[in-house]
Amino acid sequence: MRTDGRRTDQLRPVRLELGYTRYAEGSVLISQGNTVVLCNATVDDRVPPWMLQQTGERGWVTGEYSMLPRSTLTRNPRETTLQPRTQEIRRLIGRSLRAAVDLDRLGRRQIIVDCDVLQADGGTRTAAVTGGYVALALALRKLNAAGLTPPEALLSPVAAVSVGVVDGEAVLDLCYDEDSRAQVDMNVVMNARGRYVEIQGTSESQPFDRATLDRMLDLAAGGIGELLQVQREALGRE
């Protein structure tokens, strides 16, 4: 029996609240179990400095990530210098969201997706990707409506989920208690075409075999399919 009574292949309850903040071009509050992340997408008509020498209309999508000091059981100091974990998660979010956009059709601009963890109970980076995509899609809708980008600029949706091995059994969508004692921990990002964007997997104790890897990937594919459906339904209501 899992900590919260779920089946091995069961997601935590997922909720997307669109338009959560007033000013961002795209805003989503994602709740996945007790993990809560605010995702705000900002359209910036300037590209990053390193792109200034490039020609064409290619744009950029990037992600930022932070955990609020009391998003955890005890207070964590506010980051003034980014820790390696934070930098790595930012890169993951950026890569994942860029996979959902045709940068050549975005125009000479960038979209910045800020993912701020309000409450952490495992799976914050994967929730940031899932919610961040919806915020990105909302921002692109506004660009499309203004005639600044074509609808084709938004490609296949992306979502992410954690999987792992806990007490010898492969499980989907780990909460913190499970994550903290997992023998294997993995994060998987996929698009709606069933293609992998990123796989991050680590053995925390003993090496694992191919059969275990296949089982975890099957669990991830099923969970991501459900998350993509939640995204579709939320965007359909907007």
RONU-739419 format. One line per field, with one value per residue (C-alpha): residue number from 0; residue in one letter; y, x, z. Coordinates in pm, 1 decimal, m for minus. Layout:
<sites>
pos <- (NUM:...)
code <- (A:...)
yy <- (Y:...)
xx <- (X:...)
zz <- (Z:...)
</sites>
This chain:
<sites>
pos <- (0:1:2:3:4:5:6:7:8:9:10:11:12:13:14:15:16:17:18:19:20:21:22:23:24:25:26:27:28:29:30:31:32:33:34:35:36:37:38:39:40:41:42:43:44:45:46:47:48:49:50:51:52:53:54:55:56:57:58:59:60:61:62:63:64:65:66:67:68:69:70:71:72:73:74:75:76:77:78:79:80:81:82:83:84:85:86:87:88:89:90:91:92:93:94:95:96:97:98:99:100:101:102:103:104:105:106:107:108:109:110:111:112:113:114:115:116:117:118:119:120:121:122:123:124:125:126:127:128:129:130:131:132:133:134:135:136:137:138:139:140:141:142:143:144:145:146:147:148:149:150:151:152:153:154:155:156:157:158:159:160:161:162:163:164:165:166:167:168:169:170:171:172:173:174:175:176:177:178:179:180:181:182:183:184:185:186:187:188:189:190:191:192:193:194:195:196:197:198:199:200:201:202:203:204:205:206:207:208:209:210:211:212:213:214:215:216:217:218:219:220:221:222:223:224:225:226:227:228:229:230:231:232:233:234:235:236:237)
code <- (M:R:T:D:G:R:R:T:D:Q:L:R:P:V:R:L:E:L:G:Y:T:R:Y:A:E:G:S:V:L:I:S:Q:G:N:T:V:V:L:C:N:A:T:V:D:D:R:V:P:P:W:M:L:Q:Q:T:G:E:R:G:W:V:T:G:E:Y:S:M:L:P:R:S:T:L:T:R:N:P:R:E:T:T:L:Q:P:R:T:Q:E:I:R:R:L:I:G:R:S:L:R:A:A:V:D:L:D:R:L:G:R:R:Q:I:I:V:D:C:D:V:L:Q:A:D:G:G:T:R:T:A:A:V:T:G:G:Y:V:A:L:A:L:A:L:R:K:L:N:A:A:G:L:T:P:P:E:A:L:L:S:P:V:A:A:V:S:V:G:V:V:D:G:E:A:V:L:D:L:C:Y:D:E:D:S:R:A:Q:V:D:M:N:V:V:M:N:A:R:G:R:Y:V:E:I:Q:G:T:S:E:S:Q:P:F:D:R:A:T:L:D:R:M:L:D:L:A:A:G:G:I:G:E:L:L:Q:V:Q:R:E:A:L:G:R:E)
yy <- (0.0:341.2:629.5:783.2:460.4:497.5:214.5:178.7:323.7:605.1:977.1:1210.8:1434.3:1701.7:2044.4:2329.4:2680.4:2895.6:3274.0:3259.7:3591.2:3905.4:4037.2:3738.5:3649.5:3294.7:3190.3:2851.6:2720.0:2346.4:2130.0:1768.1:1612.8:1845.4:1989.6:2334.0:2532.9:2871.8:2897.2:3239.5:3291.3:3630.1:3740.1:3949.2:4124.8:4093.4:3779.5:3677.0:3866.0:3556.7:3550.1:3909.8:3816.9:3558.1:3641.4:3536.6:3537.4:3259.3:3310.6:3144.0:2978.8:2944.2:2840.2:2959.7:2776.7:2859.0:2722.6:2969.2:2958.9:2799.4:2565.1:2291.5:2162.0:2386.8:2718.5:2708.7:3025.7:3227.7:3167.0:3469.2:3255.7:2973.1:2628.1:2353.1:2175.0:2488.4:2548.5:2189.1:2207.4:2536.2:2373.9:2076.7:2304.2:2511.4:2208.5:2053.3:2363.7:2438.6:2093.5:2219.3:2527.5:2586.9:2851.7:2952.9:3058.1:3231.7:3555.6:3765.7:3732.1:3503.8:3354.3:3315.6:3068.3:3128.2:2825.2:2908.3:2626.3:2736.8:2398.1:2100.3:1736.2:1566.7:1603.6:1981.3:1981.9:1757.2:1959.8:2272.1:2121.7:2011.9:2343.5:2542.5:2401.9:2524.2:2872.3:2870.2:2764.0:3046.8:3301.8:3171.8:3194.2:3566.3:3602.3:3410.3:3625.6:3938.2:3801.4:3789.3:3414.4:3140.3:2862.7:2622.4:2781.1:2554.2:2194.6:1877.1:1929.5:1809.3:1683.5:1518.9:1283.2:1109.2:734.0:524.5:205.7:217.6:m85.7:m294.1:m192.8:44.8:330.6:639.8:1003.2:988.2:1208.8:1332.0:1043.3:793.5:995.6:1025.3:646.7:539.4:288.9:434.4:783.2:891.8:1191.1:1147.7:1415.7:1312.4:1480.0:1392.2:1193.2:949.3:1074.1:1122.4:1471.9:1383.7:1094.7:1150.9:833.1:744.7:441.2:559.6:225.4:m88.9:m88.1:m176.4:m402.5:m348.9:m500.6:m244.5:36.5:m82.9:m101.7:253.9:386.1:212.6:372.6:712.8:682.7:602.1:886.0:1138.9:1035.2:1127.6:1457.9:1548.3:1488.3:1717.0:1983.7:1945.8:1974.3:2281.1:2458.2:2362.5:2544.7:2864.2)
xx <- (0.0:136.1:158.3:m168.4:m344.0:m301.7:m246.7:102.4:m18.0:m232.1:m159.1:m224.3:m530.1:m440.1:m601.0:m523.1:m649.2:m605.5:m573.3:m454.2:m269.7:m385.2:m85.3:96.3:16.6:m38.0:m94.7:m170.9:m175.6:m113.5:m190.6:m78.0:m153.0:3.5:250.8:143.6:329.4:243.2:341.8:342.3:436.5:571.3:604.5:918.8:974.4:1349.5:1549.3:1832.8:2159.8:2333.3:2077.3:2127.7:2386.2:2157.0:1942.4:1587.9:1271.5:1369.1:1252.0:1321.3:1141.9:1302.8:1196.8:1281.1:1217.9:1228.8:1099.2:950.0:1110.4:806.1:711.8:865.9:809.2:1081.4:1194.0:1457.3:1662.7:1561.3:1807.5:2015.5:2275.0:2124.0:2203.3:2306.6:1971.3:1778.5:1991.1:1945.5:1567.0:1550.7:1731.7:1493.6:1188.4:1332.2:1422.6:1082.0:885.0:1098.0:1004.1:643.3:717.6:834.6:1092.4:1123.0:756.3:766.2:903.6:1183.8:1075.4:1107.7:859.0:977.5:788.7:839.8:760.8:740.6:681.3:429.6:413.3:643.1:550.6:755.8:742.7:785.2:990.6:749.0:447.8:632.2:664.7:300.2:166.6:428.7:310.2:m43.4:82.8:290.7:m9.0:m218.5:51.2:74.1:m302.2:m277.0:0.5:m208.9:m515.6:m307.3:m180.9:179.0:232.4:59.3:m129.7:137.4:390.3:255.6:354.0:266.7:178.3:422.9:377.7:598.6:573.2:796.1:826.3:1040.0:1095.3:977.3:998.4:1091.5:788.2:764.1:522.2:392.2:397.7:596.5:508.2:792.8:772.1:807.9:1072.4:1287.9:1315.0:1301.8:1556.5:1521.8:1403.3:1314.1:1154.3:1003.9:891.3:688.1:479.6:132.6:282.5:432.4:786.5:1031.2:1164.2:1376.5:1441.5:1627.9:1687.4:1908.0:1960.4:1973.6:2096.7:2127.2:2146.5:1821.5:1756.5:1596.1:1265.7:1237.8:1321.0:1052.9:798.2:875.8:854.3:517.7:390.2:519.2:353.8:18.9:43.5:153.1:m138.3:m372.4:m191.6:m217.7:m591.6:m616.5:m429.0:m662.5:m972.0:m840.9:m742.3:m1076.3:m1257.9:m1055.7)
zz <- (0.0:m97.5:147.8:26.5:m70.1:m448.1:m693.3:m835.9:m1169.4:m1026.2:m1047.4:m760.1:m816.8:m1074.1:m1103.0:m1342.7:m1266.4:m1575.5:m1562.2:m1202.4:m1218.6:m1395.1:m1586.5:m1735.2:m2097.7:m1976.3:m1615.1:m1458.3:m1103.1:m1112.4:m811.0:m818.9:m485.8:m229.4:m479.7:m601.2:m869.4:m1017.9:m1386.7:m1554.1:m1920.2:m2030.1:m2392.3:m2438.0:m2770.1:m2721.6:m2784.4:m2548.5:m2605.2:m2744.5:m3029.8:m3140.5:m3403.1:m3560.3:m3861.3:m3939.7:m3731.7:m3495.8:m3138.2:m2805.8:m2515.0:m2173.9:m1825.7:m1477.9:m1150.4:m783.5:m455.5:m211.1:134.9:303.7:21.5:237.9:590.5:729.0:581.7:309.5:260.4:m41.0:m325.7:m415.7:m593.6:m794.8:m663.0:m910.1:m858.9:m952.0:m1261.1:m1373.7:m1329.2:m1521.6:m1811.3:m1802.9:m1813.5:m2097.0:m2309.1:m2250.4:m2346.0:m2651.9:m2780.2:m2801.5:m3014.0:m3370.3:m3285.4:m3650.8:m3647.4:m3312.1:m3451.2:m3310.2:m2947.3:m2648.8:m2405.8:m2047.6:m1830.2:m1457.1:m1241.0:m870.3:m623.9:m360.8:m191.6:m244.7:m194.9:m464.4:m842.4:m850.2:m1171.7:m1358.2:m1239.9:m1360.3:m1708.6:m1723.2:m1596.3:m1783.9:m2116.8:m2051.7:m1959.2:m2278.9:m2488.7:m2341.8:m2426.6:m2782.8:m2818.3:m2749.4:m3005.3:m3258.0:m3190.1:m3247.3:m3578.8:m3455.3:m3486.0:m3688.3:m3509.4:m3636.6:m3400.4:m3125.3:m3187.0:m2998.3:m2628.4:m2364.4:m2008.2:m1748.5:m1454.2:m1203.2:m1165.7:m938.8:m746.2:m384.7:m157.0:m461.1:m668.8:m966.0:m892.3:m1071.0:m954.1:m630.9:m336.7:m115.2:130.5:m152.8:m334.0:m20.8:15.4:m350.6:m475.1:m827.4:m919.6:m1272.3:m1444.3:m1789.9:m2038.5:m2343.0:m2610.5:m2733.8:m3021.5:m2774.5:m2831.7:m2546.9:m2483.9:m2182.2:m1944.1:m1617.5:m1419.4:m1125.3:m907.4:m547.2:m411.7:m627.0:m1008.2:m1183.5:m1481.8:m1822.0:m1713.3:m1433.0:m1674.4:m1917.8:m1637.7:m1527.3:m1883.6:m1929.3:m1608.7:m1722.2:m2063.6:m1904.2:m1654.0:m1915.5:m2135.2:m1849.0:m1789.3:m2158.2:m2136.8:m1832.3:m2030.8:m2330.0:m2114.1:m1932.5:m2253.9:m2408.3:m2128.8:m2173.8)
</sites>
